[in-house]
Amino acid sequence: MVTSEPPVSGSEKREALEAVLNSTTFARSAQLRAFLRYVCERELAGQCEDLTEYQIAVDVLGRRKDFSLAEDSTVRNRAYELRQRLEKYYAQEQPRVAVRIEIPRGGYVPLYTRHQPEAVLAPKVDVPVEETSAEVPARRRLRAWTLAAVALAGLTLGGVSTSLFFGRPHPPAILKEAWGPLAEPGDDLLISIAINLHMMVRPHIAPHKRRYPVPDEIYSLYGPNRPLAPGTPLYMEPAQFSVPLAELAATATLSNARLAFGGSYQILPESEAPVAALRGRNSALIGSGTNSQAAAVLLRSLPLTIDFTEKDQFAVFDQRKPPGQNELFVSQPTGSPVASDLYGLLSVITTADSAGSPRRTVVFSGSGSAGVQAAVEFFCSPARMREMKERFLAAGLGGFPPTYQVVIRAKTAGLRLISYDYVTHEVVQKPVERGR
């Protein structure tokens, strides 16, 4: 007899939707939550014909009715983000959920699928006993009750152990393999963040030797979002605690992934966690050689780094080649203050501590903060790590090498990361000699 799973009911669809909307993965993504709720509610109402790119742009993203689909790809970009976020939710936060929501590529109608976790099997009990014909019925009844009791006990204990074991999200095995020592459940990961030097602008800064008056042009930039009484002076002073928004998002992604392995983490500014603090332990550095002394030191012996070109453009450089021939990938400006094509650089470095145990430092660099975020998202993505393993296997490696670098191209809209893709990678066998 051929059987099939029952279709997902309306109540199951609503429960799946509410679980996603209330998840940690979607907590900071109001627009993606609105997108998902809209398409799911239309599907539940039987209005799938309304799920077009144009209708979503108008109803969810607030576009004017006369906007041009040819000139505005926002819906497609958000749909891509939504698929990525759903993949992350089911991989890291709820890997054993019964009903999953998918947004198939090429459309916006949600698809609901059942996900069956491995069944808990009752132990098989065989009791070879010689029985007389008169004892057979009684023996069979006793054996049936015995098997039922054992099965019930097995299911009960299985439920308890499952609850204990799956009380927290468990990342896919590919991430554990890719992270290596970073995934040790009893370890404390040190996350060091490079801090940018910037000028803080505000009124009423107390007089000191590093307080400066701002140029007149700054007043028009300051005023629209901050009430400023006429005649109030503005001052500026150097400050060194600025972290771009994309790098904060990257830090949240990295720390959440670390927690899923069962360990803890500590976040410190680079001023308190310099390169010496990273050595001999599992650590992550969020920063580039352009704003981080630790990154400059750690990347010095690797093939690739992030730096500025002679035209003050961010670029990925090959340090094995001489100047003038070492620019590999240059950020592409589009006329706005932020380039639309940025690059992330993922650098995985494995060494040993004083006891000979492997320890790993990962440097997340980028040509702009969105490039840094792309490197972190890439490293935390099961699908991307699976692709990287396939590349290493195709090259004759047994899996993830101890030390390697990956270049990731990041598409941005303003300051936001929209998408990211693999570009190239380098496997490091020994320290490189810098180009002359």
GILIN-V884208 format. One record per residue. N is the residue number from 1. RES is the residue in three letters. SS is DSSP state (H for helix, E for strand, - for the rest). PHI is phi in degrees with one decimal (999 if undefined). PSI is psi in whole degrees, -180 to 180 (none if undefined). Layout:
n=N res=RES ss=SS phi=PHI psi=PSI
n=N res=RES ss=SS phi=PHI psi=PSI
This chain:
n=1 res=MET ss=- phi=999 psi=135
n=2 res=VAL ss=- phi=-97.8 psi=126
n=3 res=THR ss=- phi=-119.8 psi=159
n=4 res=SER ss=- phi=-137.3 psi=158
n=5 res=GLU ss=- phi=-69.3 psi=144
n=6 res=PRO ss=- phi=-66.6 psi=150
n=7 res=PRO ss=- phi=-63.0 psi=153
n=8 res=VAL ss=- phi=-69.7 psi=125
n=9 res=SER ss=- phi=-77.5 psi=166
n=10 res=GLY ss=H phi=-61.6 psi=-40
n=11 res=SER ss=H phi=-66.4 psi=-37
n=12 res=GLU ss=H phi=-66.3 psi=-38
n=13 res=LYS ss=H phi=-62.8 psi=-43
n=14 res=ARG ss=H phi=-65.7 psi=-40
n=15 res=GLU ss=H phi=-63.8 psi=-41
n=16 res=ALA ss=H phi=-63.2 psi=-41
n=17 res=LEU ss=H phi=-64.1 psi=-48
n=18 res=GLU ss=H phi=-64.0 psi=-35
n=19 res=ALA ss=H phi=-62.3 psi=-42
n=20 res=VAL ss=H phi=-67.6 psi=-45
n=21 res=LEU ss=H phi=-62.9 psi=-30
n=22 res=ASN ss=- phi=-97.3 psi=11
n=23 res=SER ss=- phi=-82.0 psi=162
n=24 res=THR ss=- phi=-67.6 psi=-36
n=25 res=THR ss=- phi=-59.8 psi=-35
n=26 res=PHE ss=- phi=-102.8 psi=7
n=27 res=ALA ss=- phi=-59.5 psi=-36
n=28 res=ARG ss=- phi=-104.8 psi=20
n=29 res=SER ss=- phi=-124.9 psi=72
n=30 res=ALA ss=H phi=-60.4 psi=-39
n=31 res=GLN ss=H phi=-70.1 psi=-38
n=32 res=LEU ss=H phi=-68.4 psi=-36
n=33 res=ARG ss=H phi=-63.2 psi=-42
n=34 res=ALA ss=H phi=-64.6 psi=-41
n=35 res=PHE ss=H phi=-59.3 psi=-51
n=36 res=LEU ss=H phi=-64.6 psi=-44
n=37 res=ARG ss=H phi=-60.8 psi=-41
n=38 res=TYR ss=H phi=-62.2 psi=-51
n=39 res=VAL ss=H phi=-69.0 psi=-35
n=40 res=CYS ss=H phi=-70.6 psi=-41
n=41 res=GLU ss=H phi=-68.1 psi=-35
n=42 res=ARG ss=H phi=-65.8 psi=-40
n=43 res=GLU ss=H phi=-65.9 psi=-41
n=44 res=LEU ss=H phi=-64.6 psi=-33
n=45 res=ALA ss=- phi=-84.5 psi=1
n=46 res=GLY ss=- phi=72.8 psi=27
n=47 res=GLN ss=- phi=-112.0 psi=46
n=48 res=CYS ss=H phi=-63.8 psi=-25
n=49 res=GLU ss=H phi=-66.5 psi=-18
n=50 res=ASP ss=H phi=-83.2 psi=-8
n=51 res=LEU ss=- phi=-84.8 psi=69
n=52 res=THR ss=- phi=-109.2 psi=161
n=53 res=GLU ss=H phi=-59.1 psi=-41
n=54 res=TYR ss=H phi=-63.9 psi=-47
n=55 res=GLN ss=H phi=-66.6 psi=-37
n=56 res=ILE ss=H phi=-65.8 psi=-41
n=57 res=ALA ss=H phi=-60.6 psi=-40
n=58 res=VAL ss=H phi=-77.8 psi=-48
n=59 res=ASP ss=H phi=-79.0 psi=-33
n=60 res=VAL ss=- phi=-102.8 psi=-44
n=61 res=LEU ss=- phi=-96.4 psi=-1
n=62 res=GLY ss=- phi=72.6 psi=24
n=63 res=ARG ss=- phi=-73.9 psi=151
n=64 res=ARG ss=- phi=-68.8 psi=154
n=65 res=LYS ss=- phi=-67.9 psi=-17
n=66 res=ASP ss=- phi=-100.7 psi=16
n=67 res=PHE ss=- phi=-73.0 psi=162
n=68 res=SER ss=- phi=-106.2 psi=123
n=69 res=LEU ss=- phi=-64.3 psi=-31
n=70 res=ALA ss=- phi=-67.7 psi=-28
n=71 res=GLU ss=- phi=-102.7 psi=-10
n=72 res=ASP ss=- phi=-128.4 psi=109
n=73 res=SER ss=- phi=-102.9 psi=22
n=74 res=THR ss=H phi=-59.5 psi=-42
n=75 res=VAL ss=H phi=-62.4 psi=-44
n=76 res=ARG ss=H phi=-64.0 psi=-38
n=77 res=ASN ss=H phi=-65.4 psi=-43
n=78 res=ARG ss=H phi=-67.6 psi=-37
n=79 res=ALA ss=H phi=-63.4 psi=-39
n=80 res=TYR ss=H phi=-62.5 psi=-46
n=81 res=GLU ss=H phi=-59.3 psi=-42
n=82 res=LEU ss=H phi=-62.7 psi=-43
n=83 res=ARG ss=H phi=-62.5 psi=-42
n=84 res=GLN ss=H phi=-62.2 psi=-43
n=85 res=ARG ss=H phi=-68.9 psi=-38
n=86 res=LEU ss=H phi=-64.6 psi=-42
n=87 res=GLU ss=H phi=-59.6 psi=-43
n=88 res=LYS ss=H phi=-65.6 psi=-41
n=89 res=TYR ss=H phi=-60.7 psi=-48
n=90 res=TYR ss=H phi=-76.7 psi=-22
n=91 res=ALA ss=H phi=-82.6 psi=-37
n=92 res=GLN ss=H phi=-111.1 psi=-40
n=93 res=GLU ss=H phi=-93.8 psi=-40
n=94 res=GLN ss=- phi=-136.9 psi=68
n=95 res=PRO ss=- phi=-70.9 psi=-16
n=96 res=ARG ss=- phi=-115.4 psi=20
n=97 res=VAL ss=- phi=-66.3 psi=148
n=98 res=ALA ss=- phi=-75.2 psi=-41
n=99 res=VAL ss=E phi=-120.5 psi=130
n=100 res=ARG ss=E phi=-116.4 psi=151
n=101 res=ILE ss=E phi=-106.3 psi=132
n=102 res=GLU ss=E phi=-126.8 psi=148
n=103 res=ILE ss=E phi=-113.7 psi=97
n=104 res=PRO ss=- phi=-58.5 psi=145
n=105 res=ARG ss=- phi=-63.7 psi=144
n=106 res=GLY ss=- phi=88.2 psi=2
n=107 res=GLY ss=- phi=-160.1 psi=-179
n=108 res=TYR ss=- phi=-129.9 psi=6
n=109 res=VAL ss=- phi=-82.1 psi=121
n=110 res=PRO ss=E phi=-68.1 psi=148
n=111 res=LEU ss=E phi=-119.0 psi=132
n=112 res=TYR ss=E phi=-107.3 psi=127
n=113 res=THR ss=E phi=-126.7 psi=150
n=114 res=ARG ss=E phi=-90.1 psi=138
n=115 res=HIS ss=- phi=-117.9 psi=116
n=116 res=GLN ss=- phi=-97.8 psi=113
n=117 res=PRO ss=- phi=-69.5 psi=163
n=118 res=GLU ss=- phi=-60.7 psi=133
n=119 res=ALA ss=- phi=-72.5 psi=149
n=120 res=VAL ss=- phi=-87.9 psi=114
n=121 res=LEU ss=- phi=-89.0 psi=135
n=122 res=ALA ss=- phi=-71.6 psi=141
n=123 res=PRO ss=- phi=-66.0 psi=144
n=124 res=LYS ss=- phi=-85.6 psi=131
n=125 res=VAL ss=- phi=-120.0 psi=120
n=126 res=ASP ss=- phi=-117.8 psi=121
n=127 res=VAL ss=- phi=-121.5 psi=92
n=128 res=PRO ss=- phi=-68.1 psi=116
n=129 res=VAL ss=- phi=-135.9 psi=134
n=130 res=GLU ss=- phi=-76.0 psi=128
n=131 res=GLU ss=- phi=-126.3 psi=142
n=132 res=THR ss=- phi=-83.0 psi=162
n=133 res=SER ss=- phi=-59.8 psi=-31
n=134 res=ALA ss=- phi=-75.5 psi=-25
n=135 res=GLU ss=- phi=-87.8 psi=-14
n=136 res=VAL ss=H phi=-56.3 psi=-52
n=137 res=PRO ss=H phi=-58.3 psi=-44
n=138 res=ALA ss=H phi=-66.1 psi=-42
n=139 res=ARG ss=H phi=-62.2 psi=-43
n=140 res=ARG ss=H phi=-64.1 psi=-40
n=141 res=ARG ss=H phi=-64.4 psi=-42
n=142 res=LEU ss=H phi=-63.9 psi=-43
n=143 res=ARG ss=H phi=-64.6 psi=-40
n=144 res=ALA ss=H phi=-61.4 psi=-44
n=145 res=TRP ss=H phi=-66.0 psi=-37
n=146 res=THR ss=H phi=-64.1 psi=-46
n=147 res=LEU ss=H phi=-61.6 psi=-41
n=148 res=ALA ss=H phi=-62.6 psi=-42
n=149 res=ALA ss=H phi=-65.6 psi=-43
n=150 res=VAL ss=H phi=-64.2 psi=-42
n=151 res=ALA ss=H phi=-62.6 psi=-42
n=152 res=LEU ss=H phi=-62.9 psi=-43
n=153 res=ALA ss=H phi=-63.0 psi=-42
n=154 res=GLY ss=H phi=-62.2 psi=-43
n=155 res=LEU ss=H phi=-65.8 psi=-39
n=156 res=THR ss=H phi=-64.7 psi=-49
n=157 res=LEU ss=H phi=-64.1 psi=-38
n=158 res=GLY ss=H phi=-61.1 psi=-40
n=159 res=GLY ss=H phi=-64.4 psi=-41
n=160 res=VAL ss=H phi=-65.4 psi=-49
n=161 res=SER ss=H phi=-65.3 psi=-36
n=162 res=THR ss=H phi=-63.7 psi=-42
n=163 res=SER ss=H phi=-63.3 psi=-41
n=164 res=LEU ss=H phi=-69.7 psi=-41
n=165 res=PHE ss=H phi=-75.1 psi=-36
n=166 res=PHE ss=- phi=-103.6 psi=26
n=167 res=GLY ss=- phi=-67.8 psi=-21
n=168 res=ARG ss=- phi=-126.0 psi=159
n=169 res=PRO ss=- phi=-64.0 psi=143
n=170 res=HIS ss=- phi=-116.7 psi=120
n=171 res=PRO ss=- phi=-64.4 psi=158
n=172 res=PRO ss=- phi=-60.0 psi=156
n=173 res=ALA ss=H phi=-59.5 psi=-32
n=174 res=ILE ss=H phi=-63.5 psi=-35
n=175 res=LEU ss=H phi=-69.6 psi=-40
n=176 res=LYS ss=H phi=-61.0 psi=-40
n=177 res=GLU ss=H phi=-67.3 psi=-43
n=178 res=ALA ss=H phi=-68.7 psi=-38
n=179 res=TRP ss=H phi=-76.7 psi=-28
n=180 res=GLY ss=H phi=57.8 psi=-127
n=181 res=PRO ss=H phi=-58.0 psi=-25
n=182 res=LEU ss=H phi=-65.7 psi=-19
n=183 res=ALA ss=H phi=-92.9 psi=5
n=184 res=GLU ss=- phi=-61.8 psi=122
n=185 res=PRO ss=- phi=-65.2 psi=-27
n=186 res=GLY ss=- phi=-93.2 psi=8
n=187 res=ASP ss=- phi=-97.0 psi=161
n=188 res=ASP ss=E phi=-114.2 psi=109
n=189 res=LEU ss=E phi=-78.6 psi=129
n=190 res=LEU ss=E phi=-92.7 psi=122
n=191 res=ILE ss=E phi=-110.3 psi=115
n=192 res=SER ss=E phi=-104.5 psi=131
n=193 res=ILE ss=E phi=-116.3 psi=126
n=194 res=ALA ss=- phi=-67.6 psi=139
n=195 res=ILE ss=- phi=-109.5 psi=130
n=196 res=ASN ss=E phi=-86.8 psi=141
n=197 res=LEU ss=E phi=-81.1 psi=128
n=198 res=HIS ss=E phi=-145.8 psi=172
n=199 res=MET ss=E phi=-102.8 psi=119
n=200 res=MET ss=E phi=-84.9 psi=129
n=201 res=VAL ss=E phi=-112.4 psi=126
n=202 res=ARG ss=E phi=-167.9 psi=161
n=203 res=PRO ss=- phi=-81.9 psi=166
n=204 res=HIS ss=- phi=61.9 psi=38
n=205 res=ILE ss=- phi=-80.0 psi=128
n=206 res=ALA ss=- phi=-61.5 psi=143
n=207 res=PRO ss=- phi=-59.5 psi=132
n=208 res=HIS ss=- phi=-158.2 psi=174
n=209 res=LYS ss=- phi=-69.5 psi=-16
n=210 res=ARG ss=- phi=-111.1 psi=21
n=211 res=ARG ss=E phi=-93.2 psi=129
n=212 res=TYR ss=E phi=-127.3 psi=146
n=213 res=PRO ss=E phi=-71.9 psi=147
n=214 res=VAL ss=- phi=-88.5 psi=153
n=215 res=PRO ss=- phi=-62.9 psi=156
n=216 res=ASP ss=H phi=-58.9 psi=-32
n=217 res=GLU ss=H phi=-63.9 psi=-23
n=218 res=ILE ss=H phi=-70.6 psi=-29
n=219 res=TYR ss=H phi=-59.8 psi=-40
n=220 res=SER ss=H phi=-69.9 psi=-26
n=221 res=LEU ss=H phi=-80.1 psi=-32
n=222 res=TYR ss=H phi=-78.3 psi=-39
n=223 res=GLY ss=H phi=-65.3 psi=-43
n=224 res=PRO ss=- phi=-54.8 psi=-36
n=225 res=ASN ss=- phi=-106.0 psi=-1
n=226 res=ARG ss=- phi=-138.5 psi=116
n=227 res=PRO ss=- phi=-57.5 psi=132
n=228 res=LEU ss=- phi=-139.1 psi=117
n=229 res=ALA ss=- phi=-65.3 psi=143
n=230 res=PRO ss=- phi=-54.1 psi=136
n=231 res=GLY ss=- phi=86.0 psi=-5
n=232 res=THR ss=- phi=-74.3 psi=125
n=233 res=PRO ss=- phi=-78.3 psi=152
n=234 res=LEU ss=- phi=-111.4 psi=143
n=235 res=TYR ss=E phi=-128.0 psi=166
n=236 res=MET ss=E phi=-137.6 psi=151
n=237 res=GLU ss=E phi=-146.6 psi=149
n=238 res=PRO ss=E phi=-65.6 psi=141
n=239 res=ALA ss=E phi=-141.7 psi=150
n=240 res=GLN ss=E phi=-134.6 psi=59
n=241 res=PHE ss=E phi=-143.5 psi=28
n=242 res=SER ss=E phi=-89.5 psi=128
n=243 res=VAL ss=- phi=-125.5 psi=119
n=244 res=PRO ss=- phi=-58.9 psi=153
n=245 res=LEU ss=H phi=-58.4 psi=-43
n=246 res=ALA ss=H phi=-62.9 psi=-34
n=247 res=GLU ss=H phi=-74.9 psi=-30
n=248 res=LEU ss=H phi=-65.5 psi=-42
n=249 res=ALA ss=H phi=-62.5 psi=-39
n=250 res=ALA ss=H phi=-63.7 psi=-41
n=251 res=THR ss=H phi=-62.8 psi=-40
n=252 res=ALA ss=H phi=-63.8 psi=-43
n=253 res=THR ss=H phi=-60.9 psi=-45
n=254 res=LEU ss=H phi=-65.5 psi=-45
n=255 res=SER ss=H phi=-67.7 psi=-38
n=256 res=ASN ss=H phi=-64.5 psi=-40
n=257 res=ALA ss=H phi=-64.3 psi=-39
n=258 res=ARG ss=H phi=-64.0 psi=-42
n=259 res=LEU ss=H phi=-61.6 psi=-33
n=260 res=ALA ss=H phi=-63.5 psi=-24
n=261 res=PHE ss=- phi=-80.8 psi=-9
n=262 res=GLY ss=- phi=98.9 psi=-2
n=263 res=GLY ss=- phi=-99.0 psi=-170
n=264 res=SER ss=E phi=-120.4 psi=178
n=265 res=TYR ss=E phi=-148.9 psi=161
n=266 res=GLN ss=E phi=-134.3 psi=129
n=267 res=ILE ss=E phi=-108.7 psi=125
n=268 res=LEU ss=E phi=-136.4 psi=149
n=269 res=PRO ss=E phi=-68.7 psi=154
n=270 res=GLU ss=- phi=-60.0 psi=-28
n=271 res=SER ss=- phi=-60.7 psi=-27
n=272 res=GLU ss=- phi=-103.2 psi=-10
n=273 res=ALA ss=- phi=-135.2 psi=69
n=274 res=PRO ss=- phi=-71.3 psi=-176
n=275 res=VAL ss=H phi=-59.6 psi=-33
n=276 res=ALA ss=H phi=-63.7 psi=-32
n=277 res=ALA ss=H phi=-75.0 psi=-18
n=278 res=LEU ss=H phi=-85.5 psi=-24
n=279 res=ARG ss=- phi=-74.7 psi=143
n=280 res=GLY ss=- phi=77.7 psi=11
n=281 res=ARG ss=- phi=-149.1 psi=167
n=282 res=ASN ss=- phi=-78.4 psi=126
n=283 res=SER ss=E phi=-152.0 psi=163
n=284 res=ALA ss=E phi=-136.6 psi=139
n=285 res=LEU ss=E phi=-121.0 psi=124
n=286 res=ILE ss=E phi=-104.5 psi=103
n=287 res=GLY ss=- phi=168.9 psi=163
n=288 res=SER ss=- phi=-120.4 psi=165
n=289 res=GLY ss=- phi=-61.4 psi=-19
n=290 res=THR ss=- phi=-78.4 psi=-19
n=291 res=ASN ss=- phi=-135.7 psi=7
n=292 res=SER ss=- phi=-138.4 psi=120
n=293 res=GLN ss=H phi=-66.2 psi=-39
n=294 res=ALA ss=H phi=-63.3 psi=-43
n=295 res=ALA ss=H phi=-63.9 psi=-41
n=296 res=ALA ss=H phi=-59.8 psi=-40
n=297 res=VAL ss=H phi=-70.7 psi=-46
n=298 res=LEU ss=H phi=-68.7 psi=-34
n=299 res=LEU ss=H phi=-84.7 psi=-8
n=300 res=ARG ss=- phi=-61.3 psi=-36
n=301 res=SER ss=- phi=-97.6 psi=9
n=302 res=LEU ss=- phi=-105.1 psi=162
n=303 res=PRO ss=- phi=-64.0 psi=-39
n=304 res=LEU ss=E phi=-115.6 psi=150
n=305 res=THR ss=E phi=-151.0 psi=170
n=306 res=ILE ss=E phi=-108.1 psi=132
n=307 res=ASP ss=E phi=-156.1 psi=-176
n=308 res=PHE ss=E phi=-98.9 psi=145
n=309 res=THR ss=- phi=-81.6 psi=176
n=310 res=GLU ss=- phi=-64.7 psi=-20
n=311 res=LYS ss=- phi=-95.9 psi=17
n=312 res=ASP ss=- phi=60.7 psi=37
n=313 res=GLN ss=- phi=-106.0 psi=142
n=314 res=PHE ss=E phi=-65.8 psi=143
n=315 res=ALA ss=E phi=-156.5 psi=159
n=316 res=VAL ss=E phi=-92.2 psi=126
n=317 res=PHE ss=E phi=-111.9 psi=145
n=318 res=ASP ss=E phi=-96.0 psi=110
n=319 res=GLN ss=- phi=-74.9 psi=-7
n=320 res=ARG ss=- phi=-82.3 psi=-13
n=321 res=LYS ss=- phi=-104.1 psi=156
n=322 res=PRO ss=- phi=-73.0 psi=158
n=323 res=PRO ss=- phi=-54.7 psi=142
n=324 res=GLY ss=- phi=92.5 psi=-18
n=325 res=GLN ss=- phi=-124.1 psi=8
n=326 res=ASN ss=- phi=-109.7 psi=6
n=327 res=GLU ss=E phi=-82.1 psi=117
n=328 res=LEU ss=E phi=-95.1 psi=-53
n=329 res=PHE ss=E phi=-136.9 psi=120
n=330 res=VAL ss=E phi=-108.3 psi=134
n=331 res=SER ss=- phi=-59.3 psi=139
n=332 res=GLN ss=E phi=-105.6 psi=111
n=333 res=PRO ss=- phi=-75.6 psi=156
n=334 res=THR ss=- phi=-123.4 psi=14
n=335 res=GLY ss=- phi=103.2 psi=-19
n=336 res=SER ss=- phi=-89.4 psi=169
n=337 res=PRO ss=- phi=-63.6 psi=-20
n=338 res=VAL ss=- phi=-116.5 psi=134
n=339 res=ALA ss=- phi=-66.3 psi=152
n=340 res=SER ss=- phi=-88.5 psi=-27
n=341 res=ASP ss=E phi=-112.9 psi=107
n=342 res=LEU ss=E phi=-112.2 psi=174
n=343 res=TYR ss=E phi=-132.5 psi=136
n=344 res=GLY ss=E phi=-103.8 psi=151
n=345 res=LEU ss=E phi=-129.9 psi=114
n=346 res=LEU ss=E phi=-99.1 psi=121
n=347 res=SER ss=E phi=-123.2 psi=114
n=348 res=VAL ss=E phi=-103.1 psi=122
n=349 res=ILE ss=E phi=-124.5 psi=121
n=350 res=THR ss=E phi=-114.3 psi=128
n=351 res=THR ss=E phi=-131.2 psi=-164
n=352 res=ALA ss=E phi=-130.1 psi=147
n=353 res=ASP ss=- phi=-84.2 psi=-173
n=354 res=SER ss=- phi=-63.9 psi=-23
n=355 res=ALA ss=- phi=-91.3 psi=-1
n=356 res=GLY ss=- phi=88.4 psi=4
n=357 res=SER ss=- phi=-80.6 psi=143
n=358 res=PRO ss=E phi=-67.6 psi=137
n=359 res=ARG ss=E phi=-131.6 psi=148
n=360 res=ARG ss=E phi=-130.1 psi=136
n=361 res=THR ss=E phi=-119.0 psi=131
n=362 res=VAL ss=E phi=-115.5 psi=126
n=363 res=VAL ss=E phi=-105.2 psi=122
n=364 res=PHE ss=E phi=-105.2 psi=106
n=365 res=SER ss=E phi=-116.1 psi=169
n=366 res=GLY ss=E phi=-172.2 psi=156
n=367 res=SER ss=- phi=-86.5 psi=77
n=368 res=GLY ss=- phi=108.3 psi=158
n=369 res=SER ss=H phi=-65.2 psi=-32
n=370 res=ALA ss=H phi=-67.3 psi=-30
n=371 res=GLY ss=H phi=-66.5 psi=-40
n=372 res=VAL ss=H phi=-61.9 psi=-45
n=373 res=GLN ss=H phi=-60.9 psi=-40
n=374 res=ALA ss=H phi=-62.1 psi=-39
n=375 res=ALA ss=H phi=-64.2 psi=-41
n=376 res=VAL ss=H phi=-68.2 psi=-46
n=377 res=GLU ss=H phi=-60.1 psi=-39
n=378 res=PHE ss=H phi=-61.4 psi=-47
n=379 res=PHE ss=H phi=-68.2 psi=-27
n=380 res=CYS ss=- phi=-94.5 psi=2
n=381 res=SER ss=- phi=-94.5 psi=119
n=382 res=PRO ss=H phi=-58.4 psi=-41
n=383 res=ALA ss=H phi=-63.4 psi=-43
n=384 res=ARG ss=H phi=-70.2 psi=-36
n=385 res=MET ss=H phi=-69.4 psi=-33
n=386 res=ARG ss=H phi=-65.4 psi=-41
n=387 res=GLU ss=H phi=-63.8 psi=-40
n=388 res=MET ss=H phi=-64.8 psi=-40
n=389 res=LYS ss=H phi=-61.5 psi=-41
n=390 res=GLU ss=H phi=-62.0 psi=-38
n=391 res=ARG ss=H phi=-65.5 psi=-42
n=392 res=PHE ss=H phi=-66.3 psi=-40
n=393 res=LEU ss=H phi=-64.6 psi=-40
n=394 res=ALA ss=H phi=-64.1 psi=-26
n=395 res=ALA ss=- phi=-86.7 psi=4
n=396 res=GLY ss=- phi=90.6 psi=8
n=397 res=LEU ss=- phi=-87.9 psi=155
n=398 res=GLY ss=- phi=-77.9 psi=-7
n=399 res=GLY ss=- phi=158.7 psi=-143
n=400 res=PHE ss=- phi=-72.6 psi=124
n=401 res=PRO ss=- phi=-73.5 psi=162
n=402 res=PRO ss=- phi=-62.6 psi=-38
n=403 res=THR ss=- phi=-135.4 psi=126
n=404 res=TYR ss=E phi=-159.0 psi=166
n=405 res=GLN ss=E phi=-131.4 psi=147
n=406 res=VAL ss=E phi=-131.3 psi=134
n=407 res=VAL ss=E phi=-98.8 psi=130
n=408 res=ILE ss=E phi=-121.7 psi=131
n=409 res=ARG ss=E phi=-89.0 psi=131
n=410 res=ALA ss=E phi=-114.7 psi=128
n=411 res=LYS ss=E phi=-94.0 psi=132
n=412 res=THR ss=E phi=-126.6 psi=158
n=413 res=ALA ss=E phi=-128.3 psi=106
n=414 res=GLY ss=- phi=67.0 psi=-122
n=415 res=LEU ss=- phi=-96.3 psi=-2
n=416 res=ARG ss=E phi=-95.9 psi=140
n=417 res=LEU ss=E phi=-77.9 psi=127
n=418 res=ILE ss=E phi=-101.0 psi=-47
n=419 res=SER ss=E phi=-156.5 psi=166
n=420 res=TYR ss=E phi=-149.7 psi=151
n=421 res=ASP ss=E phi=-145.6 psi=150
n=422 res=TYR ss=E phi=-65.3 psi=141
n=423 res=VAL ss=E phi=-115.3 psi=-57
n=424 res=THR ss=E phi=-161.8 psi=172
n=425 res=HIS ss=E phi=-148.0 psi=162
n=426 res=GLU ss=E phi=-133.2 psi=129
n=427 res=VAL ss=E phi=-94.4 psi=128
n=428 res=VAL ss=- phi=-101.2 psi=118
n=429 res=GLN ss=- phi=-94.9 psi=-34
n=430 res=LYS ss=- phi=-155.0 psi=162
n=431 res=PRO ss=- phi=-55.9 psi=144
n=432 res=VAL ss=- phi=-88.1 psi=159
n=433 res=GLU ss=- phi=-97.9 psi=125
n=434 res=ARG ss=- phi=-67.3 psi=145
n=435 res=GLY ss=- phi=-64.1 psi=148
n=436 res=ARG ss=- phi=-103.4 psi=none
